[in-house]
């Protein structure tokens, strides 16, 4: 995907460099942050239940109850993902900037879902996902 910040660096990497970086990051331990408590009610409802009236499925139906994803189905782990990154990605999905690439391997679902989210909901979900971990109730 297009990312002007990393493009200059990525262009200089060899195949082995990329494998080494992948191995390094795969070996890291996820360190969850804390979700903004004021945003939890809105986000937790969307994450766990969705909004059937608007056609928004529960996030956990693909990404799992603790955000660990489903690798066999191509749904990525999103637990503890930095809130600003998640909000940016959701807005980019909503705006049609990203779709059908390695980030969204499941038939362009995320652009369709994100298109139905408000900015406030995106911010709430981003905070909630940042706080997700295996101990999240």
C-alpha positions as CSV (number, residue, x, y, z in Angstrom):
1,X,0.0,0.0,0.0
2,X,1.1,3.6,-0.6
3,X,2.8,5.2,2.4
4,X,5.0,8.1,1.6
5,X,6.7,8.0,5.0
6,X,8.0,4.4,4.7
7,X,8.4,4.3,0.9
8,X,11.9,5.7,0.8
9,X,13.1,3.3,3.4
10,X,11.3,0.2,2.0
11,X,12.8,0.8,-1.4
12,X,16.3,0.2,-0.1
13,X,15.5,-3.1,1.7
14,X,16.7,-6.4,0.2
15,X,14.4,-9.5,0.4
16,X,16.5,-10.7,3.3
17,X,16.2,-7.4,5.1
18,X,12.4,-7.7,4.8
19,X,12.5,-11.3,6.1
20,X,14.7,-10.2,9.0
21,X,12.4,-7.3,9.9
22,X,9.4,-9.6,9.7
23,X,11.1,-12.1,12.1
24,X,12.0,-9.3,14.5
25,X,8.6,-7.9,14.8
26,X,6.9,-11.3,14.9
27,X,9.0,-12.1,18.0
28,X,7.8,-9.0,19.9
29,X,5.4,-9.1,22.7
30,X,2.2,-7.1,22.3
31,X,1.9,-4.4,25.0
32,X,-1.7,-3.2,25.2
33,X,-2.4,0.4,26.1
34,X,-5.4,1.7,28.0
35,X,-8.6,2.6,26.3
36,X,-10.3,5.9,27.0
37,X,-13.0,4.9,29.5
38,X,-15.4,7.6,28.3
39,X,-15.3,6.0,24.8
40,X,-15.7,2.3,25.9
41,X,-19.5,2.1,25.9
42,X,-19.9,3.2,22.3
43,X,-16.9,1.2,21.1
44,X,-17.6,-2.0,23.1
45,X,-21.1,-2.1,21.7
46,X,-19.9,-1.8,18.1
47,X,-17.0,-4.2,18.7
48,X,-19.1,-6.9,20.3
49,X,-22.5,-6.4,18.8
50,X,-22.3,-4.1,15.8
51,X,-25.3,-2.2,14.6
52,X,-27.7,-4.3,12.6
53,X,-29.9,-1.4,11.7
54,X,-27.0,0.2,9.8
55,X,-25.5,-3.1,8.5
56,X,-22.4,-2.8,10.7
57,X,-21.3,-6.3,11.8
58,X,-19.6,-6.8,15.2
59,X,-15.8,-6.3,14.8
60,X,-15.3,-9.4,16.9
61,X,-17.1,-11.5,14.3
62,X,-14.0,-11.3,12.2
63,X,-11.2,-10.1,14.5
64,X,-12.2,-12.2,17.5
65,X,-13.4,-11.3,21.0
66,X,-9.9,-10.2,22.1
67,X,-8.9,-8.8,18.7
68,X,-6.4,-11.6,17.9
69,X,-7.9,-12.1,14.4
70,X,-8.4,-15.3,12.4
71,X,-5.2,-16.0,10.4
72,X,-6.7,-19.0,8.6
73,X,-9.5,-16.7,7.2
74,X,-7.2,-13.8,6.6
75,X,-8.6,-11.6,9.3
76,X,-5.7,-9.8,11.1
77,X,-5.0,-9.4,14.7
78,X,-5.9,-5.8,15.7
79,X,-5.5,-6.1,19.5
80,X,-3.4,-3.4,21.0
81,X,-2.9,-1.6,17.7
82,X,-2.0,2.0,18.2
83,X,-5.2,4.1,18.2
84,X,-4.0,6.7,15.8
85,X,-3.0,4.1,13.3
86,X,-6.4,2.3,13.6
87,X,-8.3,5.5,13.3
88,X,-6.3,6.5,10.2
89,X,-6.8,3.1,8.6
90,X,-10.6,3.1,9.3
91,X,-10.8,6.6,7.7
92,X,-8.7,5.5,4.7
93,X,-11.0,2.5,4.3
94,X,-14.0,4.8,4.6
95,X,-12.6,7.2,2.0
96,X,-11.8,4.4,-0.5
97,X,-8.1,5.1,-0.3
98,X,-7.4,1.4,0.6
99,X,-9.3,-1.6,-0.5
100,X,-8.7,-5.1,-1.8
101,X,-5.0,-5.2,-1.0
102,X,-3.0,-7.1,1.6
103,X,-4.6,-5.1,4.4
104,X,-8.1,-6.1,3.3
105,X,-7.9,-9.6,1.9
106,X,-11.6,-10.5,2.5
107,X,-13.5,-9.0,-0.4
108,X,-13.4,-5.3,0.4
109,X,-15.4,-5.7,3.6
110,X,-13.6,-3.0,5.5
111,X,-14.5,-0.1,3.1
112,X,-18.1,-1.2,3.2
113,X,-18.2,-1.3,7.0
114,X,-16.1,1.8,7.6
115,X,-18.3,3.8,5.2
116,X,-21.1,3.4,7.8
117,X,-19.0,4.7,10.8
118,X,-19.0,8.2,12.1
119,X,-15.8,10.0,13.1
120,X,-16.8,9.7,16.7
121,X,-17.3,5.9,16.3
122,X,-14.0,5.5,14.6
123,X,-12.2,7.4,17.4
124,X,-14.0,5.3,20.0
125,X,-13.2,2.0,18.2
126,X,-9.6,3.0,17.8
127,X,-9.2,3.7,21.5
128,X,-11.0,0.5,22.4
129,X,-8.9,-1.6,20.1
130,X,-5.8,0.0,21.5
131,X,-6.8,-1.3,24.9
132,X,-7.7,-4.8,23.7
133,X,-5.7,-7.7,25.0
134,X,-6.3,-11.3,26.0
135,X,-7.6,-10.2,29.4
136,X,-10.2,-7.8,28.0
137,X,-13.6,-8.7,29.3
